[in-house]
Amino acid sequence: MAKVTVVQTGSPIRRTKDQRATLKGLGLDRIGRRSVLEDTPSIRGMIAKVAHMVQVVSE
């Protein structure tokens, strides 16, 4: 299956609890941290939810 790499670029401070939980679900916990994940519709939805705090590096 295809992989997608995401990097956290924004802080979860003053964000809602569900957005913080989404970052944790993506395996991100601090700015600059990278996570390589399976490219599934659920992961794409999570990325879309916190798109203002993450950047997709490679697909």
Biotite code that builds the C-alpha atoms (Angstrom):
import biotite.structure as struc

atoms = struc.array([
    struc.Atom([0.000, 0.000, 0.000], chain_id="A", res_id=1, res_name="MET", atom_name="CA", element="C"),
    struc.Atom([1.104, 3.583, -0.633], chain_id="A", res_id=2, res_name="ALA", atom_name="CA", element="C"),
    struc.Atom([2.623, 5.660, 2.133], chain_id="A", res_id=3, res_name="LYS", atom_name="CA", element="C"),
    struc.Atom([2.210, 9.326, 2.975], chain_id="A", res_id=4, res_name="VAL", atom_name="CA", element="C"),
    struc.Atom([4.639, 11.383, 5.078], chain_id="A", res_id=5, res_name="THR", atom_name="CA", element="C"),
    struc.Atom([3.299, 14.254, 7.154], chain_id="A", res_id=6, res_name="VAL", atom_name="CA", element="C"),
    struc.Atom([5.196, 16.859, 9.164], chain_id="A", res_id=7, res_name="VAL", atom_name="CA", element="C"),
    struc.Atom([3.711, 18.902, 11.974], chain_id="A", res_id=8, res_name="GLN", atom_name="CA", element="C"),
    struc.Atom([4.169, 22.611, 11.249], chain_id="A", res_id=9, res_name="THR", atom_name="CA", element="C"),
    struc.Atom([1.798, 24.214, 13.746], chain_id="A", res_id=10, res_name="GLY", atom_name="CA", element="C"),
    struc.Atom([1.203, 24.139, 17.472], chain_id="A", res_id=11, res_name="SER", atom_name="CA", element="C"),
    struc.Atom([-1.890, 22.511, 19.006], chain_id="A", res_id=12, res_name="PRO", atom_name="CA", element="C"),
    struc.Atom([-1.995, 25.207, 21.696], chain_id="A", res_id=13, res_name="ILE", atom_name="CA", element="C"),
    struc.Atom([-5.429, 26.925, 21.751], chain_id="A", res_id=14, res_name="ARG", atom_name="CA", element="C"),
    struc.Atom([-6.899, 24.282, 19.439], chain_id="A", res_id=15, res_name="ARG", atom_name="CA", element="C"),
    struc.Atom([-9.883, 22.089, 20.189], chain_id="A", res_id=16, res_name="THR", atom_name="CA", element="C"),
    struc.Atom([-9.499, 18.753, 21.933], chain_id="A", res_id=17, res_name="LYS", atom_name="CA", element="C"),
    struc.Atom([-10.526, 16.815, 18.846], chain_id="A", res_id=18, res_name="ASP", atom_name="CA", element="C"),
    struc.Atom([-7.815, 18.496, 16.751], chain_id="A", res_id=19, res_name="GLN", atom_name="CA", element="C"),
    struc.Atom([-5.207, 17.663, 19.399], chain_id="A", res_id=20, res_name="ARG", atom_name="CA", element="C"),
    struc.Atom([-6.445, 14.078, 19.454], chain_id="A", res_id=21, res_name="ALA", atom_name="CA", element="C"),
    struc.Atom([-6.231, 13.919, 15.657], chain_id="A", res_id=22, res_name="THR", atom_name="CA", element="C"),
    struc.Atom([-2.570, 14.975, 15.799], chain_id="A", res_id=23, res_name="LEU", atom_name="CA", element="C"),
    struc.Atom([-1.900, 12.242, 18.368], chain_id="A", res_id=24, res_name="LYS", atom_name="CA", element="C"),
    struc.Atom([-3.672, 9.756, 16.106], chain_id="A", res_id=25, res_name="GLY", atom_name="CA", element="C"),
    struc.Atom([-1.366, 10.761, 13.275], chain_id="A", res_id=26, res_name="LEU", atom_name="CA", element="C"),
    struc.Atom([1.626, 10.139, 15.543], chain_id="A", res_id=27, res_name="GLY", atom_name="CA", element="C"),
    struc.Atom([2.575, 13.806, 15.837], chain_id="A", res_id=28, res_name="LEU", atom_name="CA", element="C"),
    struc.Atom([3.281, 15.537, 19.131], chain_id="A", res_id=29, res_name="ASP", atom_name="CA", element="C"),
    struc.Atom([5.644, 18.433, 18.453], chain_id="A", res_id=30, res_name="ARG", atom_name="CA", element="C"),
    struc.Atom([6.538, 20.824, 15.653], chain_id="A", res_id=31, res_name="ILE", atom_name="CA", element="C"),
    struc.Atom([8.937, 19.284, 13.141], chain_id="A", res_id=32, res_name="GLY", atom_name="CA", element="C"),
    struc.Atom([7.992, 15.695, 13.946], chain_id="A", res_id=33, res_name="ARG", atom_name="CA", element="C"),
    struc.Atom([7.483, 13.430, 10.905], chain_id="A", res_id=34, res_name="ARG", atom_name="CA", element="C"),
    struc.Atom([5.195, 10.462, 10.587], chain_id="A", res_id=35, res_name="SER", atom_name="CA", element="C"),
    struc.Atom([4.954, 7.914, 7.770], chain_id="A", res_id=36, res_name="VAL", atom_name="CA", element="C"),
    struc.Atom([1.441, 6.478, 7.464], chain_id="A", res_id=37, res_name="LEU", atom_name="CA", element="C"),
    struc.Atom([-0.600, 4.261, 5.158], chain_id="A", res_id=38, res_name="GLU", atom_name="CA", element="C"),
    struc.Atom([-2.429, 6.282, 2.508], chain_id="A", res_id=39, res_name="ASP", atom_name="CA", element="C"),
    struc.Atom([-6.036, 5.413, 3.384], chain_id="A", res_id=40, res_name="THR", atom_name="CA", element="C"),
    struc.Atom([-9.220, 7.493, 3.211], chain_id="A", res_id=41, res_name="PRO", atom_name="CA", element="C"),
    struc.Atom([-9.380, 7.706, 7.013], chain_id="A", res_id=42, res_name="SER", atom_name="CA", element="C"),
    struc.Atom([-5.821, 9.037, 7.248], chain_id="A", res_id=43, res_name="ILE", atom_name="CA", element="C"),
    struc.Atom([-6.558, 11.531, 4.459], chain_id="A", res_id=44, res_name="ARG", atom_name="CA", element="C"),
    struc.Atom([-9.592, 12.712, 6.440], chain_id="A", res_id=45, res_name="GLY", atom_name="CA", element="C"),
    struc.Atom([-7.472, 13.177, 9.551], chain_id="A", res_id=46, res_name="MET", atom_name="CA", element="C"),
    struc.Atom([-4.917, 15.168, 7.556], chain_id="A", res_id=47, res_name="ILE", atom_name="CA", element="C"),
    struc.Atom([-7.698, 17.340, 6.124], chain_id="A", res_id=48, res_name="ALA", atom_name="CA", element="C"),
    struc.Atom([-9.034, 18.034, 9.618], chain_id="A", res_id=49, res_name="LYS", atom_name="CA", element="C"),
    struc.Atom([-5.708, 19.441, 10.822], chain_id="A", res_id=50, res_name="VAL", atom_name="CA", element="C"),
    struc.Atom([-4.413, 20.701, 7.464], chain_id="A", res_id=51, res_name="ALA", atom_name="CA", element="C"),
    struc.Atom([-3.568, 24.076, 9.020], chain_id="A", res_id=52, res_name="HIS", atom_name="CA", element="C"),
    struc.Atom([-1.081, 22.356, 11.378], chain_id="A", res_id=53, res_name="MET", atom_name="CA", element="C"),
    struc.Atom([0.506, 19.727, 9.123], chain_id="A", res_id=54, res_name="VAL", atom_name="CA", element="C"),
    struc.Atom([2.203, 19.521, 5.752], chain_id="A", res_id=55, res_name="GLN", atom_name="CA", element="C"),
    struc.Atom([2.216, 16.519, 3.432], chain_id="A", res_id=56, res_name="VAL", atom_name="CA", element="C"),
    struc.Atom([5.833, 15.990, 2.380], chain_id="A", res_id=57, res_name="VAL", atom_name="CA", element="C"),
    struc.Atom([5.552, 12.955, 0.112], chain_id="A", res_id=58, res_name="SER", atom_name="CA", element="C"),
    struc.Atom([2.761, 10.815, -1.228], chain_id="A", res_id=59, res_name="GLU", atom_name="CA", element="C"),
])
